[in-house]
Amino acid sequence: TTTTTTTSSGGYFLQGQTQFGDNIEDEWFIVWLLLELTRAQPHLVCSVYDNDGEFLLIQAAAHLPRWLKPETAPNRIFLSQGRVHILPQPDSPAALGVWPAGHVTLPQALHLLHRQVADPSAPSSCASERVQAAVQARVAGFPQQAQTQVHWARVYLPVRAAALLQRRPDLVAPAVTAFYERDPIDMRACVRMQQFPPSSRVMTSVKFTRCLYAQLQQQKFFGGKVFGAYPPPSAPDFRAVDLGVKLSCGFEILAARCPLPPMQQDEKREPEQQEQQQQEQQ
């Protein structure tokens, strides 16, 4: 997701957030994209971090200056002109007039970086060549490497799920994640499979990343009675059926997590109440 925001100084910036799960290669692909973007548009400045913080620094940890620590890193690490920049701390009285000491505000940092674009002779904040090499070694295979992460598989899916993936192939990721991270409450929806009934299934090809495919493949899971009998493991279609059961459960979990409008909630509740009354009468 991306949002456009204004800073207190009146500037604009884009803020994006992505969920890459266990596929760390997606994270580094984003770094490669940002490096290429800042190389093509020198006036752009980017920063990137994950739940571990400034992961670029983790990659280049062996080559960082001693003063650079998590508490001194905020607003000092950027991507600019296709390279990693580290705004240095002043190490002499003369440097105090060039680089800020202590906490750096975002407007201060952007001013220093833009000054280097406008005036190539200005003091440079470009990180050392060892830092650049450490980061470049991690992104060197892109964009070709992104294509090697794609895996196509035959999957036996409910018609609704197959049609949904034709229109929105990107939904395979949240569906796999929902199944992979399921809990007992999520599995209640998979007992009935009301939104994606497996009574009518079709064979289709689904595009996964290798990580998503592995997450489904490694799970030992057998659907309930609603899916009917499985073919024997030696059957040619066993894997397609197995993947289809897991993926369709993922879609069912996603649908169950989405709140329905009040009118649809009433429509859904009526047959459930009728079924409960029939069970009580029996």
C-alpha positions, 0 to 999 in steps of 0.5 A: 500500500502507498500513501501520499503525505506532506511534511511539516515543511510543506514537502511531499513524500510517498510512503509505502508498506508491503508484507513480504512474509518469509520471502526475504527476496521480495524485500531486497527486490524492493531495495533494487527498485529504489536504487534504480529509481533514485539513479534514474531520478537523482532528485529523489531520496528514499529510505527503507526499513523493516521490522528489524529496523535499518536492515541495510546496516545489518547487511553491511554491519562489518563495514560501518563506522563505530559511531553508527548504532540503532540510536544514532541511525534515525534520519541518517541512512538513505538511498540517493543517486543509486547509492547508499548514503550515511550522513556522518557525524562531525568528527572535528570542529570544522565539520560542525558547519557541514554535518549536524551533530546529535539528532537529525531532522528529516528536513535537515537530512533532505537538504544535505542530500539535495545539496549534493545533487545540485553541487557535485563539489559539496561534501559527500555523504556517500557510504564507503565502497565496502558498504556499497559492495555489501548492499550491491552483492545482495541485489546483484541478481535483480531483475532477472532473479525475480523471474527465477522465483516464479513457480507455476503449478496445476491446482484443482480449485473451486470454480469461484476461486479459479475465476477470482485468481484469473481476475486478481492473481495477486490474491494468491499471496494473502490466501496462502498466508491465511492458510499457512497462519491459520488457527482453530477459529479460522478452520471453522469456516473450512468445515462448510466452505460456504463461499468457495464450495468444492462441489464444482472444481476445475483444473487451472494453472496458478502462479506462485512464488517459490516461497508461497508454493513451498509454504503450501506444499510442506503443510500436512493437511487433509480437508474434511468431508466437504472435499470428498475423497482424495486420490491416492498419493501415487495418482498424477492429480494428487498434488493438484488436489492437495494444493487446491484444498489448501488454497481454497481453504485459504480463500475461505478463511479470508472471506470469513475474516471480512465483515459482512454488511448488516443486511448480508449478515441477516441473510447469512444468519437465517439458514444457520438459525434454521439448521440449529433449530432442526438439530435441537428438534432432533 
